[in-house]
Amino acid sequence: MKCPICNGNELTKEFYEKKVNFRCASCGGRLMTIAGMRNLCGDRKFVDMLWQTARYGYSEPGHVCPVCKETMRKVTLPLCGAGIELDICCACQLIWFDPSELERIPPPNPEKKKELPQPVKELLAMKRIEMEEERLNTVLKGSPSERDAPEDMWKYLPALLGMPVEVNAPSVARKPVITWSLVVLCLAVFVLTFGNLPEAIKEWGFIPAQWERHYGLTMITSMFLHGGIVHLLGNLYFLMMFGDNVEDEFGRVKYILLVISSGLCALLLHTFFDPRPEIPCVGASGFISGIIASYAICFPKARLSFMIFPRSFIFTMMTGRFWFAIPAWAAFGLWILFQIAMTARTESSTGGVAYMAHIGGVLAGMIFAVYCRFRRKKEYEHWSESIEDIKKTRNL
């Protein structure tokens, strides 16, 4: 990688405060990943605001990214009573620090944790370097098929079953506790009802013509009931794939509100438009549809990859590609068109998939995500005013 300032000097791997970075020996500039910055900085809110500002366009053109050669975004934010300008590449998730800028980042707060032995630290550091090299090599080299292939081997199994897989998924800053809890709850309910599943669905599933049963609790219990193991595993796969990023984006409280509103909106649309009011409706796909919609709006450039072989042997042999990736917004659009097209089939069916419930969850998820982004825009405007005040004070 070349230094974006010196235009020719190679960047060398180094450690700063035990974090991997790439430094130019001539000018002293440093290149670091967003994940490394989160671990290094003691002000988590500053890092989140820096990343969100770069992603949503409230920034200026900056240096050229040493990896993808695209123009980075220059973001100015207040830090410790003064402004700081940093260059961020959203595609590669990298930050460029001009000389002496990295030293201004506030250190993390001391935590009372038991330190790992030095040999373990060294092994972890070497592993991080290897992972960073693999990621950079994936960006710089390889055929389109290799770039579209997932790095984790376990993803090949759902891909063989026709499922999409995330490629270079957005980084997650906190553990998706709510998403994991929803998965555990769905699994627990399935285990408890598996011995008498038809009766459990009949008793606790949501029946549009009898929505008031059990004082309306079936609107909640139906979200965690599933009609079979395939139904359960399919829903949990998409919940795990998209839920962690959406929970990290909104925070746990807003994420819970998204799940509840999407689930209820899904049942509401199903009640009004489904022609089978006596058939129980069960499954988590209603609120998962809302999560998928929020993912597509918040991470439109994230890529979802599909395995071509063995679906189309002829296409694979002609192009030499086994994987094909598309942006999340495009995959979401195709999925929505499929849901709309399939709603017509429910008129002549006595069971199957509640496509109108999916569309209801999508509507709630889209409204929720757009509203949250609008609120965030207002916060950016407030930050921008603070930046302008700092600049005026420095000019005085």
Secondary structure, 3 states (H helix, E strand, C coil): CECCCCCCCEEEEEEECCEEEEEECCCCCEEEEHHHHHHHCCCHHHHHHHHHHHHCCCCEEEEECCCCCCEEEEEEEEECCEEEEEEEECCCCEEEECCCCHHHCCCCCCCCCCCCCHHHHHHHHHHHHHHHHHHHHHHHCCCHHHHHCCCCHHHHHHHHCCCCEEECCCCCCCCCHHHHHHHHHHHHHHHHHHHHHHHHHHHHCECHHHCCHHHHCHHHHHHHCCCCHHHHHHHHHHHHHHHHHHHHHHCHHHHHHHHHHHHHHHHHHHHHHCCCCCCCECCCHHHHHHHHHHHHHHCCCCEEEEECCCCCHHHHHHHCCCEEEEEHHHHHHHHHHHHHHHHHHHHHCCCCCCHHHHHHHHHHHHHHHHHHHHHHHHHHHHHHHHHHHHHHHHHC
